[in-house]
């Protein structure tokens, strides 16, 4: 479904600040795979997601979704294939617009804009049903401006918007990092529920190793722009945080795990 083939990305090439963020990285995801991505600071996790999303072009290699080569497509043309939720709850929604207006924009993503009617009664009923699933009472607040919502409510809404059109690929970029622990747990549970219900192929970056083990059917660990560990199925389910730290030490050649990997 997703094929990342030997991609490389270097920032500030030819300067004293040159940084090789991705080094010949390859990754294949089957349809319905839910892959958690962990690694220390500077491992290349967000660079990988940004490369897939089209935030910046890769220097070499290819990226394909469902057999379509999207390597050179600009970010806005990849929108019909990809849904994304960012770390910052303020990104992904329009604060000055109502909840139903935000959902309508998400529902029309990738479509031509015209002068047809606005939000129909049928669409409102559909949005209410979708919002009810979140369990946050937002189904009764369709006309509330999004800027008045809490961070957790806003992130849950962003998650719903990203998955509304059932994208080929869902990217979750540390989407609970800015939330308090209780709210983060709620949003993660919602994420897993939505992914399972729609069988969405998903890449989720997290710094929380317990969450990386708990969620998804596959886990990859990155270090210096490479994938250094890839585990799935029953083997993943039996993993412990201690084992992951040991794997990181072995694969990276370091006796000390990166501080970021200890967040669990």
C-alpha positions as CSV (number, residue, x, y, z in Angstrom):
1,X,0.0,0.0,0.0
2,X,2.7,2.5,1.1
3,X,6.1,1.9,-0.5
4,X,9.0,4.1,0.5
5,X,12.0,3.2,-1.6
6,X,15.5,4.2,-0.7
7,X,14.7,7.8,0.2
8,X,17.3,10.3,1.4
9,X,17.0,13.8,2.6
10,X,19.8,16.2,3.7
11,X,19.2,19.6,5.1
12,X,21.6,22.5,4.6
13,X,23.8,20.5,2.2
14,X,27.3,21.8,1.6
15,X,27.3,24.0,4.8
16,X,28.7,23.6,8.3
17,X,25.1,22.8,9.4
18,X,24.7,19.9,7.0
19,X,22.4,17.3,8.4
20,X,21.5,13.9,6.8
21,X,18.0,13.3,8.1
22,X,17.2,10.2,6.0
23,X,19.8,7.8,4.7
24,X,18.5,5.4,2.0
25,X,15.4,4.5,4.0
26,X,13.0,1.9,2.7
27,X,9.6,0.9,4.2
28,X,6.6,-1.1,3.1
29,X,3.2,-1.0,4.7
30,X,0.4,-3.4,3.8
31,X,-3.2,-2.1,3.7
32,X,-4.5,-1.9,7.3
33,X,-1.1,-1.8,8.9
34,X,-1.0,0.4,12.1
35,X,2.7,1.1,12.6
36,X,4.1,3.0,15.6
37,X,7.4,4.8,15.1
38,X,9.9,5.5,17.9
39,X,13.4,6.9,18.1
40,X,15.5,9.5,19.7
41,X,15.7,13.2,18.9
42,X,17.0,13.7,15.4
43,X,16.3,10.1,14.4
44,X,14.3,11.2,11.3
45,X,10.8,10.3,12.4
46,X,9.1,13.6,11.6
47,X,11.3,13.9,8.5
48,X,9.9,10.6,7.3
49,X,6.3,11.7,7.8
50,X,7.0,15.1,6.2
51,X,8.6,13.4,3.2
52,X,5.5,11.2,2.8
53,X,3.2,14.1,3.2
54,X,5.1,16.2,0.7
55,X,6.1,19.0,3.1
56,X,9.5,18.9,1.4
57,X,10.9,16.9,-1.5
58,X,13.3,14.0,-1.0
59,X,16.7,14.2,-2.5
60,X,16.5,10.7,-4.0
61,X,14.3,7.6,-3.9
62,X,10.6,7.1,-4.5
63,X,7.3,7.2,-2.5
64,X,4.2,5.3,-3.7
65,X,0.7,5.0,-2.3
66,X,-1.5,2.3,-3.7
67,X,0.7,2.0,-6.8
68,X,0.6,5.8,-7.5
69,X,4.0,7.5,-7.5
70,X,3.6,10.6,-5.4
71,X,7.3,11.4,-5.0
72,X,7.1,14.7,-7.0
73,X,3.5,15.6,-6.1
74,X,3.1,18.9,-4.1
75,X,1.6,18.6,-0.6
76,X,-1.9,19.8,-1.6
77,X,-2.1,17.2,-4.4
78,X,-1.3,14.4,-1.9
79,X,-4.3,15.5,0.3
80,X,-6.7,13.1,-1.4
81,X,-4.5,10.2,-0.3
82,X,-3.4,11.3,3.1
83,X,-4.9,12.4,6.4
84,X,-2.7,14.0,9.1
85,X,-2.9,15.0,12.7
86,X,-0.1,17.2,14.1
87,X,1.4,17.5,17.5
88,X,-0.1,21.0,18.0
89,X,-3.9,20.9,18.6
90,X,-4.1,24.4,17.0
91,X,-3.0,23.0,13.6
92,X,-5.5,21.1,11.5
93,X,-8.6,23.1,12.3
94,X,-9.9,26.6,11.5
95,X,-10.3,28.3,14.9
96,X,-12.8,31.0,13.8
97,X,-15.1,28.6,12.0
98,X,-17.8,26.4,13.5
99,X,-17.4,22.7,14.2
100,X,-19.8,21.8,11.4
101,X,-17.9,24.1,9.0
102,X,-14.6,22.5,9.8
103,X,-16.1,19.0,9.2
104,X,-17.6,20.2,5.9
105,X,-14.2,21.4,4.7
106,X,-12.7,18.0,5.6
107,X,-15.6,16.2,3.8
108,X,-14.9,18.2,0.7
109,X,-11.1,17.8,0.7
110,X,-9.8,17.1,-2.8
111,X,-13.1,18.1,-4.5
112,X,-13.7,21.1,-6.7
113,X,-15.3,24.1,-5.0
114,X,-18.5,25.4,-6.5
115,X,-21.5,27.6,-5.7
116,X,-23.8,24.8,-4.5
117,X,-25.7,24.8,-1.2
118,X,-23.8,24.9,2.0
119,X,-24.1,22.3,4.7
120,X,-27.3,20.2,4.2
121,X,-29.5,18.8,7.0
122,X,-28.3,15.3,6.0
123,X,-24.7,16.4,6.4
124,X,-25.5,17.8,9.8
125,X,-27.0,14.6,10.9
126,X,-24.0,12.7,9.6
127,X,-21.6,15.0,11.5
128,X,-23.6,14.5,14.7
129,X,-23.3,10.8,14.4
130,X,-19.6,11.0,13.8
131,X,-19.1,13.4,16.7
132,X,-21.1,11.2,19.0
133,X,-18.5,8.5,18.6
134,X,-15.9,10.8,20.2
135,X,-17.9,10.8,23.5
136,X,-17.1,14.4,24.2
137,X,-20.6,16.0,23.8
138,X,-19.6,17.8,20.6
139,X,-22.5,16.5,18.7
140,X,-24.7,19.1,20.5
141,X,-22.3,21.9,19.7
142,X,-22.2,22.0,15.9
143,X,-22.3,25.8,15.7
144,X,-19.6,26.3,18.4
145,X,-16.4,28.0,17.1
146,X,-13.5,25.6,17.2
147,X,-11.3,28.1,18.9
148,X,-13.5,27.8,22.0
149,X,-12.7,24.1,22.4
150,X,-10.1,22.6,24.8
151,X,-6.9,21.2,23.4
152,X,-8.2,17.6,23.8
153,X,-11.5,18.3,22.1
154,X,-9.8,20.1,19.3
155,X,-7.3,17.3,18.7
156,X,-10.2,14.7,18.7
157,X,-12.0,16.8,16.2
158,X,-8.8,17.0,14.0
159,X,-8.5,13.2,14.2
160,X,-12.1,12.9,13.0
161,X,-11.5,15.4,10.2
162,X,-8.4,13.6,9.1
163,X,-10.2,10.2,8.9
164,X,-13.6,11.5,7.6
165,X,-12.8,10.8,3.9
166,X,-11.1,7.5,4.8
167,X,-7.7,8.4,3.5
168,X,-5.4,5.8,2.0
169,X,-2.8,6.7,4.7
170,X,-3.2,8.3,8.1
171,X,-0.2,10.1,9.6
172,X,-0.3,10.8,13.4
173,X,2.7,13.0,14.3
174,X,3.1,12.8,18.1
175,X,-0.6,13.9,18.1
176,X,-0.9,13.5,21.9
177,X,2.4,15.1,23.0
178,X,0.8,18.5,23.8
179,X,-2.0,17.0,25.9
180,X,-2.3,16.1,29.6
181,X,-1.9,12.4,30.3
182,X,-5.6,11.7,30.8
183,X,-6.7,13.5,27.6
184,X,-3.8,11.9,25.7
185,X,-5.0,8.5,26.7
186,X,-8.5,9.3,25.6
187,X,-7.3,10.6,22.2
188,X,-5.1,7.5,21.7
189,X,-8.0,5.2,22.4
190,X,-10.1,7.2,19.9
191,X,-7.3,6.9,17.4
192,X,-7.1,3.1,17.7
193,X,-10.9,2.9,17.5
194,X,-11.1,5.0,14.3
195,X,-8.2,3.2,12.7
196,X,-9.7,-0.2,13.4
197,X,-13.3,0.7,12.3
198,X,-12.1,2.1,8.9
199,X,-9.1,-0.3,8.5
200,X,-6.9,2.7,7.9
201,X,-3.2,2.2,7.1
202,X,-1.5,4.3,9.7
203,X,1.9,5.7,10.7
204,X,2.0,7.0,14.3
205,X,5.1,8.7,15.8
206,X,5.3,8.6,19.6
207,X,7.9,9.2,22.2
208,X,6.0,7.0,24.7
209,X,7.4,3.4,24.5
210,X,4.5,1.9,26.3
211,X,2.1,3.4,23.8
212,X,4.3,2.2,20.9
213,X,4.0,-1.3,22.2
214,X,0.3,-1.2,23.1
215,X,-1.0,0.3,19.9
216,X,-0.7,-1.0,16.3
217,X,0.3,-4.3,14.9
218,X,3.9,-3.3,14.0
219,X,6.7,-1.1,15.6
220,X,9.7,0.4,13.9
221,X,12.6,2.1,15.6
222,X,14.7,4.8,13.9
223,X,18.2,6.1,14.5
224,X,20.2,8.5,12.4
225,X,17.8,8.3,9.4
226,X,17.7,4.5,9.3
227,X,15.2,1.9,10.5
228,X,17.2,-0.1,13.0
229,X,14.5,-2.4,14.4
230,X,11.2,-3.6,12.9
231,X,8.9,-5.9,14.8
232,X,5.3,-7.1,14.4
233,X,2.6,-9.6,15.4
234,X,3.0,-11.7,18.5
235,X,6.6,-10.7,19.0
236,X,5.6,-7.1,19.3
237,X,2.8,-7.9,21.8
238,X,5.3,-9.6,24.1
239,X,7.8,-6.7,24.0
240,X,8.7,-4.7,27.2
241,X,10.1,-1.2,27.5
242,X,13.3,-2.7,28.9
243,X,13.7,-5.0,25.8
244,X,13.1,-2.0,23.5
245,X,15.8,0.0,25.3
246,X,18.2,-2.9,25.0
247,X,17.4,-3.2,21.2
248,X,18.1,0.4,20.8
249,X,21.4,0.1,22.5
250,X,22.4,-2.9,20.4
251,X,21.3,-1.4,17.1
252,X,22.7,2.0,17.7
253,X,26.0,0.8,19.1
254,X,25.4,2.9,22.2
255,X,25.3,1.6,25.8
256,X,23.1,4.6,26.8
257,X,19.6,4.9,25.4
258,X,18.6,8.3,24.2
259,X,16.8,10.3,26.9
260,X,13.8,10.6,24.7
261,X,13.4,6.9,24.5
262,X,13.0,6.7,28.3
263,X,9.7,8.6,28.2
264,X,7.2,6.0,29.1
